[in-house]
Amino acid sequence: MNAVETTALLQTLAEVWELCPDMRLGQLVATIGVLAEDATDHSLWDAEDNELLAAMQRFREDLLARAR
């Protein structure tokens, strides 16, 4: 993972967390992990950073759409 990927992952995580203020960090990470597992058909342990980022981005977009 490079610095750009790390920054994108953490920034997106922060954005998603702001949309879910009642979730604890562990709950949020678990939710994102399940979404990544569903999308990639392999465990969170084996998910690549770009797959995790894509799951977070989809989750963020879903949350934004629900808020409208």
N, C-alpha and C positions, 0 to 999 in steps of 0.2 A: 504494500500500500504506500502510495506517495502522499506528500503533504496536501496536494489538491484533493485527492480522494478523502483523506481524513477530514479536511475542512468541510467538504460537501456533506459527508456523513454526519458530522456533528452539528452543522448548521441546519440540516434538514431535520435531525432529531429534535433540535431546539424548537423549530417551527411547529412540528407535530405536537410536541409537548405543550406548547402554548395553546393549541387547539383542544387539548385534553387536560385542562388544569386539575381535574379531580383524580387523575390517574397517578399512581406512584411510579417511579422510574422502572422498577421491576415489572410492573404490570404493562407498561408501555413497551418495554423491550420484549416481553413475552408475546404481546400482541403482534408486534412487527415480525418477530421470529416465526410465528404461525403463518402470517401472510407470505413471508419469504418461502417457507416450506411449501405452502400451497402452490405458489407460482413456479417453483423450481423442481418440485417433486423429489427433493432430498432434504436432509435435516439441516437445521440452522447451523450445526457444527460445520457442515460442508458448504454452506452458502458463501459465495464470493462476495467481496465488498460491493461490487457493482450491482449484484442481485439484491443485497440488503438495501442499498440505496434506492433501487427501483421500487422495492416494496414500500419503503418509507414515503417515497414520492407519490405512489398510488394511494396510500393511506391518507396523506395530506390532501390530495385532490378530492377524495371521497368526503373527508371531513369538511372541506370548504364548500363542496356542492350541497351538503346537508344543511349548512349554516345559511345558505341563501334563501 
